[in-house]
């Protein structure tokens, strides 16, 4: 891409912006060996979800600060065994694999594949998977995931924003501008994509 020296693109997702639409039916089951296995967005036992997060998401953050990386990975795997599409655990895996030399991007792929298989209709998982593929420079696979997210929810601003960043990286400026416009028309708060397009004189 000829603009490589001009822009540095980092895909992002704000967990606070993820739309969470719980229903009362719940998606999951109870396993004699594993215990409860359930969907993050539609859990069958919210109290169990809270316990998992308190016992492993919070602990994971503390252990990470202490450099206890083996424990961090164990915490992440525990969460994803019980809540396969837990967004915070998936997001942490994306960034953590760069520091944890015992694991590779393929190890992260396996957990994402399980998350997608668990609930293929959840766009948030697709967005996170797209970000993972972007980070490991598998841009075509990243594009597939962002497109899947938008096909599942055409108003998903995180998908549009991050897809715009990917398209910009791929040199597809007009397409990037289209997705940027959608994101900002829907009050997306981060100015990064807009600023990058402005530097390349493609905004507004």
PEZI-V843141 format. One record per residue. N is the residue number from 0. RES is the residue in one letter. NEAR is the number of other C-alpha atoms within 12 Angstrom. Layout:
N|RES|NEAR + N|RES|NEAR
This chain:
0|X|15 + 1|X|13 + 2|X|19 + 3|X|14 + 4|X|12 + 5|X|18 + 6|X|23 + 7|X|19 + 8|X|30 + 9|X|24 + 10|X|38 + 11|X|35 + 12|X|36 + 13|X|22 + 14|X|20 + 15|X|14 + 16|X|18 + 17|X|26 + 18|X|22 + 19|X|20 + 20|X|15 + 21|X|17 + 22|X|15 + 23|X|12 + 24|X|15 + 25|X|19 + 26|X|25 + 27|X|27 + 28|X|21 + 29|X|17 + 30|X|12 + 31|X|8 + 32|X|10 + 33|X|15 + 34|X|18 + 35|X|30 + 36|X|33 + 37|X|34 + 38|X|40 + 39|X|43 + 40|X|33 + 41|X|27 + 42|X|30 + 43|X|25 + 44|X|28 + 45|X|25 + 46|X|14 + 47|X|24 + 48|X|32 + 49|X|20 + 50|X|18 + 51|X|31 + 52|X|27 + 53|X|17 + 54|X|21 + 55|X|32 + 56|X|34 + 57|X|21 + 58|X|25 + 59|X|32 + 60|X|25 + 61|X|18 + 62|X|21 + 63|X|26 + 64|X|13 + 65|X|13 + 66|X|16 + 67|X|19 + 68|X|26 + 69|X|21 + 70|X|22 + 71|X|32 + 72|X|37 + 73|X|24 + 74|X|33 + 75|X|40 + 76|X|32 + 77|X|29 + 78|X|41 + 79|X|40 + 80|X|33 + 81|X|39 + 82|X|47 + 83|X|38 + 84|X|43 + 85|X|44 + 86|X|39 + 87|X|33 + 88|X|39 + 89|X|45 + 90|X|33 + 91|X|33 + 92|X|41 + 93|X|38 + 94|X|27 + 95|X|31 + 96|X|27 + 97|X|19 + 98|X|20 + 99|X|24 + 100|X|13 + 101|X|15 + 102|X|22 + 103|X|21 + 104|X|27 + 105|X|18 + 106|X|23 + 107|X|35 + 108|X|27 + 109|X|23 + 110|X|37 + 111|X|39 + 112|X|25 + 113|X|26 + 114|X|37 + 115|X|32 + 116|X|17 + 117|X|28 + 118|X|26 + 119|X|24 + 120|X|22 + 121|X|37 + 122|X|36 + 123|X|48 + 124|X|47 + 125|X|45 + 126|X|49 + 127|X|47 + 128|X|49 + 129|X|46 + 130|X|45 + 131|X|45 + 132|X|31 + 133|X|33 + 134|X|30 + 135|X|24 + 136|X|20 + 137|X|22 + 138|X|26 + 139|X|21 + 140|X|24 + 141|X|33 + 142|X|34 + 143|X|24 + 144|X|37 + 145|X|42 + 146|X|31 + 147|X|29 + 148|X|34 + 149|X|32 + 150|X|21 + 151|X|21 + 152|X|22 + 153|X|19 + 154|X|24 + 155|X|35 + 156|X|35 + 157|X|44 + 158|X|48 + 159|X|44 + 160|X|46 + 161|X|49 + 162|X|51 + 163|X|43 + 164|X|46 + 165|X|45 + 166|X|35 + 167|X|41 + 168|X|36 + 169|X|26 + 170|X|24 + 171|X|22 + 172|X|30 + 173|X|21 + 174|X|23 + 175|X|34 + 176|X|34 + 177|X|26 + 178|X|36 + 179|X|40 + 180|X|26 + 181|X|27 + 182|X|31 + 183|X|27 + 184|X|18 + 185|X|18 + 186|X|17 + 187|X|28 + 188|X|20 + 189|X|24 + 190|X|20 + 191|X|26 + 192|X|42 + 193|X|34 + 194|X|23 + 195|X|32 + 196|X|34 + 197|X|20 + 198|X|19 + 199|X|25 + 200|X|15 + 201|X|22 + 202|X|21 + 203|X|19
